[in-house]
């Protein structure tokens, strides 16, 4: 355990910073990463013009992959000298005028454009690229356009920005690389015919791996372990400092406040002790079971980092280390169902009505129902019950209305249904049978006959 609070506090700060800001470390997908690396490098070093799309579900690491490649390339003097990076985001740059204004600022050409009047978007873009040419008018600075949320640019009027960027890339007027990032796998279908014909149709897919649980265990260890002095020196050697000129680009937030383990200092004895604890956790069957269940729910790295952040956030003087119990509690919270918790906190009468609705749905294959149907079914059971007899109709109706407010049942909408009396208005069940069973099992002091009714054959 730590010699003082400072070691534990430093550990928490280090792990939180790594989980939130370490955008320059990418795990897996080496082939795809190499493709992006080669694409950008050829544009900067050889003046090739390229266009590509990086596709994959949200949270899989598209932006992190590109950031990792940029950090590696921008540390090279030749890449930094020969290229400019222009970052546009479809959520921020909502039309082509705003996008072009931002691109002009990122290319440091506001003074060159100031006061000029352009006849068209294409003329404006051509002027910007012309300004980047060297004095001999043969060599030009390469421009790398990163288009985050690429699908939103497809909704711009006439897709003018995309058309002109792809046109320049195809006709080799100036060395540019257009790299789009999007979670929509059908984004090609959103392109107009004239835009699609100018796109290279190079698509790089980042798809979740179904059998990567071993990688998930490695990721758990690498994110929670503390670096030794040797590993910090290795990091310093493999992550050269990026030029301050690049970091001055206010729009390129990807490279801002990158994680740097050299800023943290931890005693080697404490690091060894902490890492030994993490290794023991990795070998534990209970921990592997929890991580396996979480992996089956979600294979993406982004949400998994947030779960580990919650785990690290629980460290304090009373709980100075991550334990098997804390990981099991995390797994329980992760798998918990809010509707089950809400239902387990409802009254006995309300749970009886939900069980009656469940039996009705099982008999009639989840057909809609009204209050009268459920009241009849509930009354039939209650008359043979010892604890639920003599409940008046208005009380049952009030409980049914409360189920509607909690959104366990929902009224059907449509022609003429709203004019029906509320007792005869049709509803549908918004719970699964499994959720109802879990809630009944969790309810404390529930009469045994109600539990047996939920499990019994249909009444």
C-alpha positions as CSV (number, residue, x, y, z in Angstrom):
1,X,0.0,0.0,0.0
2,X,1.2,3.6,-0.5
3,X,3.5,5.2,1.9
4,X,1.4,8.4,1.9
5,X,-1.6,9.9,0.2
6,X,0.7,11.5,-2.4
7,X,1.5,8.2,-4.1
8,X,-2.1,7.2,-4.4
9,X,-3.2,10.7,-5.5
10,X,-0.5,10.7,-8.2
11,X,-1.5,7.3,-9.3
12,X,-5.1,8.4,-9.7
13,X,-4.2,11.5,-11.6
14,X,-1.9,9.5,-13.9
15,X,-4.5,6.8,-14.7
16,X,-7.3,9.4,-15.2
17,X,-5.1,11.4,-17.5
18,X,-4.1,8.3,-19.5
19,X,-7.7,7.1,-19.9
20,X,-9.1,10.6,-20.9
21,X,-6.3,12.2,-22.9
22,X,-4.1,9.5,-24.3
23,X,-5.2,10.0,-27.9
24,X,-1.8,9.1,-29.3
25,X,-1.7,5.5,-28.3
26,X,-3.8,3.2,-30.6
27,X,-4.3,-0.5,-29.9
28,X,-4.7,-3.0,-32.8
29,X,-5.7,-2.5,-36.4
30,X,-2.0,-2.3,-37.5
31,X,-2.7,-2.9,-41.2
32,X,-5.3,-0.1,-41.3
33,X,-3.1,2.3,-39.4
34,X,-0.2,1.6,-41.8
35,X,-2.5,2.4,-44.8
36,X,-3.4,5.8,-43.3
37,X,0.3,6.4,-42.5
38,X,1.5,5.6,-46.0
39,X,-1.3,7.7,-47.5
40,X,-0.4,10.8,-45.6
41,X,3.3,10.3,-46.0
42,X,3.2,9.9,-49.8
43,X,1.2,13.2,-50.0
44,X,3.7,15.1,-48.0
45,X,7.0,13.5,-49.3
46,X,6.1,12.8,-52.9
47,X,3.3,15.3,-53.7
48,X,0.8,12.6,-54.5
49,X,-2.9,13.5,-54.3
50,X,-5.2,11.0,-52.6
51,X,-8.7,10.7,-51.1
52,X,-9.9,8.0,-48.7
53,X,-12.7,7.3,-46.2
54,X,-12.1,5.8,-42.8
55,X,-15.3,4.0,-41.7
56,X,-16.3,2.3,-38.4
57,X,-18.8,2.5,-35.6
58,X,-18.6,5.3,-33.0
59,X,-16.1,4.7,-30.2
60,X,-13.9,2.2,-32.2
61,X,-11.0,4.7,-32.5
62,X,-11.1,6.4,-35.9
63,X,-10.0,9.8,-34.6
64,X,-7.5,8.2,-32.3
65,X,-5.9,6.2,-35.1
66,X,-5.6,9.4,-37.2
67,X,-4.2,11.3,-34.2
68,X,-1.6,8.5,-33.6
69,X,-0.4,8.7,-37.3
70,X,-0.3,12.6,-37.2
71,X,1.8,12.6,-33.9
72,X,4.2,10.2,-35.5
73,X,4.5,12.1,-38.8
74,X,4.5,15.7,-37.5
75,X,7.6,14.9,-35.4
76,X,9.5,14.5,-38.7
77,X,11.0,17.8,-39.9
78,X,10.4,16.9,-43.6
79,X,6.7,16.2,-43.1
80,X,6.1,19.3,-41.0
81,X,8.0,21.5,-43.5
82,X,6.2,20.0,-46.6
83,X,2.6,19.8,-45.5
84,X,-0.3,21.6,-43.8
85,X,-3.1,19.9,-41.8
86,X,-6.6,21.3,-42.2
87,X,-9.1,19.9,-39.7
88,X,-12.9,20.4,-40.5
89,X,-15.7,18.9,-38.4
90,X,-19.2,18.5,-39.8
91,X,-20.7,19.4,-36.5
92,X,-18.9,22.7,-36.4
93,X,-18.5,23.7,-40.0
94,X,-22.2,23.4,-40.9
95,X,-21.9,25.0,-44.4
96,X,-19.2,25.5,-47.0
97,X,-18.7,29.2,-46.4
98,X,-17.8,28.5,-42.7
99,X,-15.6,25.5,-43.7
100,X,-13.6,27.6,-46.3
101,X,-13.2,30.4,-43.8
102,X,-11.8,27.9,-41.3
103,X,-9.5,26.3,-43.9
104,X,-8.2,29.7,-44.8
105,X,-7.3,30.5,-41.2
106,X,-5.6,27.1,-40.7
107,X,-3.5,27.7,-43.8
108,X,-2.5,31.1,-42.5
109,X,-3.8,32.9,-45.6
110,X,-6.3,35.4,-44.2
111,X,-4.0,38.3,-45.3
112,X,-3.7,36.9,-48.8
113,X,-7.5,36.6,-49.2
114,X,-8.4,39.8,-47.4
115,X,-10.3,42.2,-49.7
116,X,-10.4,39.8,-52.7
117,X,-13.7,38.9,-54.4
118,X,-14.0,35.5,-55.9
119,X,-16.6,34.5,-58.5
120,X,-17.0,30.9,-57.2
121,X,-16.1,28.5,-54.5
122,X,-13.7,26.7,-56.9
123,X,-11.9,29.9,-57.6
124,X,-11.5,30.7,-53.9
125,X,-10.1,27.2,-53.2
126,X,-7.8,27.3,-56.2
127,X,-6.4,30.7,-55.0
128,X,-5.7,29.2,-51.6
129,X,-3.8,26.3,-53.0
130,X,-1.9,28.6,-55.4
131,X,-0.7,30.7,-52.5
132,X,1.0,27.6,-51.0
133,X,3.3,27.1,-54.1
134,X,6.9,27.9,-53.7
135,X,8.7,30.6,-55.7
136,X,9.6,28.3,-58.6
137,X,5.9,27.6,-59.0
138,X,6.6,23.9,-59.4
139,X,6.8,22.8,-55.8
140,X,3.7,23.3,-53.6
141,X,3.1,22.6,-50.0
142,X,0.9,19.5,-49.5
143,X,-2.4,20.0,-47.8
144,X,-4.1,17.3,-45.7
145,X,-7.8,17.8,-45.2
146,X,-9.3,15.8,-42.3
147,X,-13.1,15.8,-42.5
148,X,-14.6,14.6,-39.3
149,X,-18.3,13.6,-39.4
150,X,-17.9,13.3,-43.2
151,X,-21.5,12.3,-43.7
152,X,-22.7,15.8,-42.5
153,X,-20.7,17.5,-45.3
154,X,-22.8,15.5,-47.8
155,X,-25.8,17.5,-46.7
156,X,-24.2,20.8,-47.7
157,X,-25.8,22.6,-50.6
158,X,-24.7,20.9,-53.9
159,X,-21.8,19.3,-52.0
160,X,-19.6,22.1,-53.3
161,X,-16.8,21.6,-50.8
162,X,-16.5,17.9,-51.4
163,X,-16.8,18.3,-55.2
164,X,-13.9,20.8,-55.3
165,X,-11.7,18.9,-52.9
166,X,-12.1,15.6,-54.8
167,X,-11.7,17.5,-58.1
168,X,-8.4,19.0,-57.1
169,X,-7.2,15.6,-55.7
170,X,-8.2,13.8,-58.9
171,X,-6.8,16.3,-61.4
172,X,-3.5,16.8,-59.4
173,X,-3.8,20.6,-59.6
174,X,-2.0,20.7,-56.2
175,X,-0.9,17.9,-53.8
176,X,-3.8,17.4,-51.4
177,X,-5.1,14.4,-49.4
178,X,-8.7,14.3,-48.4
179,X,-9.4,11.9,-45.5
180,X,-13.0,11.6,-44.3
181,X,-14.0,10.0,-41.0
182,X,-17.6,8.8,-40.5
183,X,-19.6,6.2,-38.6
184,X,-22.0,5.7,-41.6
185,X,-21.0,2.7,-43.6
186,X,-23.3,3.7,-46.5
187,X,-21.8,7.2,-46.9
188,X,-20.8,6.6,-50.5
189,X,-24.5,6.5,-51.4
190,X,-24.9,10.0,-50.0
191,X,-22.5,11.5,-52.6
192,X,-23.9,13.1,-55.7
193,X,-22.9,11.5,-59.0
194,X,-20.4,14.2,-60.0
195,X,-18.8,14.0,-56.6
196,X,-18.7,10.2,-56.5
197,X,-17.0,10.1,-59.9
198,X,-14.1,12.1,-58.6
199,X,-13.7,10.1,-55.4
200,X,-11.0,7.4,-55.4
201,X,-13.3,4.9,-53.7
202,X,-10.6,4.0,-51.3
203,X,-12.4,2.9,-48.1
204,X,-10.7,1.7,-45.0
205,X,-12.9,-0.1,-42.5
206,X,-12.4,-0.4,-38.7
207,X,-14.8,-3.1,-37.7
208,X,-15.1,-4.6,-34.1
209,X,-13.3,-7.9,-33.6
210,X,-15.6,-10.6,-32.3
211,X,-12.8,-12.9,-30.8
212,X,-10.5,-10.3,-29.4
213,X,-11.0,-11.0,-25.7
214,X,-7.2,-11.7,-25.2
215,X,-6.6,-8.2,-26.6
216,X,-9.1,-6.8,-24.1
217,X,-7.2,-8.4,-21.2
218,X,-4.0,-6.9,-22.5
219,X,-5.7,-3.5,-22.9
220,X,-7.0,-3.8,-19.3
221,X,-3.4,-4.3,-18.1
222,X,-1.8,-1.7,-20.3
223,X,-4.3,1.0,-19.2
224,X,-4.1,0.3,-15.5
225,X,-0.4,-0.5,-15.1
226,X,2.1,2.3,-14.2
227,X,5.1,2.8,-16.4
228,X,8.6,1.9,-15.1
229,X,11.5,4.3,-15.5
230,X,12.7,2.2,-18.5
231,X,9.2,2.5,-20.1
232,X,9.2,6.3,-19.6
233,X,12.6,6.6,-21.3
234,X,11.3,4.4,-24.2
235,X,8.2,6.6,-24.5
236,X,10.5,9.7,-24.7
237,X,12.5,8.1,-27.5
238,X,9.6,6.9,-29.6
239,X,7.5,10.1,-29.1
240,X,9.6,13.1,-30.2
241,X,8.3,16.6,-29.5
242,X,5.9,18.1,-32.0
243,X,6.8,21.6,-33.4
244,X,5.0,24.4,-31.6
245,X,3.9,25.8,-35.0
246,X,1.6,22.9,-35.4
247,X,0.2,23.2,-31.9
248,X,-0.7,26.8,-32.6
249,X,-3.5,25.7,-34.9
250,X,-6.5,26.4,-32.7
251,X,-8.9,24.3,-34.9
252,X,-6.7,21.2,-34.7
253,X,-7.8,20.2,-31.2
254,X,-6.7,16.6,-31.8
255,X,-3.1,17.4,-30.9
256,X,-3.9,19.6,-27.9
257,X,-3.0,18.5,-24.4
258,X,-1.7,15.1,-25.4
259,X,-0.9,12.7,-22.6
260,X,2.8,12.7,-21.5
261,X,3.9,10.2,-18.8
262,X,7.1,12.2,-18.3
263,X,5.1,14.8,-16.4
264,X,4.4,12.4,-13.6
265,X,6.8,11.1,-11.0
266,X,6.1,7.9,-9.0
267,X,8.4,5.9,-6.7
268,X,9.8,2.8,-8.4
269,X,8.8,0.7,-5.3
270,X,5.2,1.8,-5.5
271,X,5.1,1.3,-9.2
272,X,6.4,-2.3,-8.8
273,X,3.8,-3.0,-6.1
274,X,0.9,-1.5,-8.1
275,X,1.8,-3.5,-11.2
276,X,2.1,-6.7,-9.3
277,X,-1.5,-6.1,-8.0
278,X,-2.8,-5.6,-11.6
279,X,-1.0,-8.8,-12.7
280,X,-2.8,-10.7,-10.0
281,X,-6.1,-9.3,-11.1
282,X,-5.5,-10.3,-14.7
283,X,-4.9,-13.9,-13.6
284,X,-8.0,-14.0,-11.4
285,X,-10.9,-16.1,-12.9
286,X,-13.5,-13.8,-11.3
287,X,-12.0,-10.7,-13.0
288,X,-11.8,-12.5,-16.3
289,X,-15.5,-13.5,-16.0
290,X,-16.5,-9.9,-15.4
291,X,-14.3,-8.6,-18.3
292,X,-15.7,-11.3,-20.6
293,X,-19.3,-10.3,-19.8
294,X,-18.5,-6.6,-20.4
295,X,-16.7,-7.6,-23.7
296,X,-19.8,-9.5,-24.9
297,X,-21.9,-6.4,-24.2
298,X,-19.6,-4.0,-26.0
299,X,-16.4,-4.7,-27.8
300,X,-15.4,-1.0,-28.4
301,X,-12.4,0.5,-26.5
302,X,-14.0,3.9,-25.9
303,X,-16.8,2.8,-23.6
304,X,-14.4,0.4,-21.9
305,X,-12.0,3.3,-21.0
306,X,-15.0,5.1,-19.3
307,X,-15.7,2.0,-17.2
308,X,-12.1,1.8,-16.1
309,X,-12.2,5.6,-15.3
310,X,-15.1,4.8,-13.0
311,X,-13.0,2.1,-11.4
312,X,-10.0,4.4,-10.8
313,X,-12.3,7.1,-9.5
314,X,-13.3,4.8,-6.6
315,X,-9.7,4.8,-5.3
316,X,-9.3,6.6,-1.9
317,X,-7.6,6.2,1.5
318,X,-10.1,3.5,2.5
319,X,-9.8,1.7,-0.9
320,X,-6.1,2.2,-1.9
321,X,-6.0,-0.5,-4.6
322,X,-8.2,-2.0,-7.2
323,X,-9.7,-5.3,-5.9
324,X,-11.6,-8.2,-7.3
325,X,-14.7,-7.0,-5.3
326,X,-14.5,-3.5,-6.9
327,X,-14.3,-5.0,-10.4
328,X,-17.3,-7.3,-9.6
329,X,-19.3,-4.3,-8.4
330,X,-18.4,-2.4,-11.6
331,X,-19.6,-5.4,-13.6
332,X,-22.9,-5.5,-11.7
333,X,-23.5,-1.7,-12.3
334,X,-22.6,-2.1,-15.9
335,X,-25.1,-4.9,-16.4
336,X,-27.8,-3.5,-14.2
337,X,-31.2,-2.6,-15.8
338,X,-32.8,0.7,-14.7
339,X,-36.3,-0.5,-15.5
340,X,-35.8,-3.6,-13.3
341,X,-34.7,-1.4,-10.4
342,X,-37.7,0.9,-10.9
343,X,-40.1,-2.0,-11.1
344,X,-38.6,-3.7,-8.0
345,X,-39.4,-0.5,-6.1
346,X,-43.1,-0.4,-7.1
347,X,-46.0,-1.4,-4.8
348,X,-47.3,-4.9,-4.4
349,X,-50.5,-4.1,-6.3
350,X,-48.5,-2.6,-9.2
351,X,-46.3,-5.7,-9.5
352,X,-49.5,-7.9,-9.4
353,X,-50.9,-5.9,-12.4
354,X,-47.6,-6.3,-14.3
355,X,-47.7,-10.0,-13.7
356,X,-51.4,-10.1,-14.9
357,X,-50.3,-8.2,-18.0
358,X,-47.4,-10.7,-18.5
359,X,-49.8,-13.7,-18.4
360,X,-52.2,-11.9,-20.8
361,X,-49.3,-11.2,-23.2
362,X,-48.1,-14.8,-23.1
363,X,-51.6,-16.1,-23.9
364,X,-52.4,-13.6,-26.7
365,X,-48.8,-13.3,-28.1
366,X,-48.3,-9.7,-26.8
367,X,-51.5,-8.4,-28.3
368,X,-52.7,-5.0,-27.0
369,X,-54.8,-4.9,-23.8
370,X,-57.0,-2.5,-21.8
371,X,-57.6,-2.0,-18.1
372,X,-60.8,-4.1,-18.0
373,X,-59.0,-7.1,-19.4
374,X,-56.2,-6.9,-16.8
375,X,-58.7,-6.2,-14.0
376,X,-60.6,-9.3,-14.9
377,X,-57.4,-11.4,-14.9
378,X,-56.2,-9.9,-11.7
379,X,-59.5,-10.3,-9.9
380,X,-59.7,-14.0,-10.9
381,X,-56.4,-14.6,-9.2
382,X,-57.0,-12.2,-6.2
383,X,-60.3,-14.0,-5.3
384,X,-58.2,-17.2,-4.7
385,X,-55.5,-15.2,-2.9
386,X,-55.2,-14.7,0.8
387,X,-53.5,-11.3,0.7
388,X,-54.9,-9.4,-2.2
389,X,-58.7,-9.8,-1.7
390,X,-61.1,-6.8,-1.3
391,X,-59.1,-4.2,-3.3
392,X,-61.5,-1.7,-4.8
393,X,-61.7,-0.9,-8.5
394,X,-60.6,2.8,-8.2
395,X,-57.5,1.8,-6.3
396,X,-56.6,-0.8,-9.0
397,X,-57.2,1.9,-11.7
398,X,-54.9,4.3,-9.9
399,X,-52.2,1.7,-9.8
400,X,-52.7,1.0,-13.6
401,X,-52.4,4.8,-14.3
402,X,-49.1,4.9,-12.3
403,X,-47.7,2.0,-14.4
404,X,-48.5,4.2,-17.5
405,X,-46.7,7.2,-15.9
406,X,-43.6,5.0,-15.2
407,X,-43.8,3.9,-18.9
408,X,-44.1,0.2,-18.1
409,X,-47.1,0.3,-20.4
410,X,-47.9,2.7,-23.2
411,X,-51.2,3.6,-24.8
412,X,-51.6,2.8,-28.5
413,X,-52.0,5.9,-30.7
414,X,-53.9,6.2,-33.9
415,X,-57.3,6.9,-35.5
416,X,-60.1,7.1,-33.0
417,X,-58.3,5.4,-30.1
418,X,-57.9,8.6,-28.1
419,X,-61.7,9.1,-27.9
420,X,-62.2,5.8,-26.0
421,X,-62.8,5.8,-22.2
422,X,-59.5,5.3,-20.3
423,X,-60.7,1.9,-19.0
424,X,-61.1,0.6,-22.5
425,X,-58.1,2.3,-24.1
426,X,-55.7,-0.2,-25.6
427,X,-52.1,-0.4,-24.3
428,X,-48.9,-2.4,-25.0
429,X,-46.3,-3.8,-22.6
430,X,-42.9,-2.1,-22.6
431,X,-41.1,-4.7,-20.5
432,X,-39.6,-8.0,-21.4
433,X,-40.6,-11.1,-19.4
434,X,-37.0,-11.5,-18.2
435,X,-37.2,-7.9,-16.6
436,X,-40.4,-8.8,-14.8
437,X,-38.9,-12.0,-13.4
438,X,-35.8,-10.2,-12.2
439,X,-37.8,-7.5,-10.5
440,X,-40.0,-10.1,-8.7
441,X,-36.9,-11.9,-7.5
442,X,-35.4,-8.7,-6.2
443,X,-38.4,-7.4,-4.4
444,X,-38.1,-7.7,-0.6
445,X,-41.0,-8.9,1.6
446,X,-43.1,-9.9,-1.5
447,X,-45.8,-12.5,-0.5
448,X,-44.7,-15.9,-1.6
449,X,-48.0,-16.5,-3.5
450,X,-47.3,-13.5,-5.8
451,X,-43.8,-15.0,-6.7
452,X,-45.4,-18.3,-7.4
453,X,-48.1,-16.7,-9.5
454,X,-45.4,-15.0,-11.7
455,X,-43.6,-18.4,-12.2
456,X,-46.8,-20.5,-12.5
457,X,-48.6,-21.7,-15.6
458,X,-51.0,-19.2,-17.1
459,X,-54.0,-18.2,-15.1
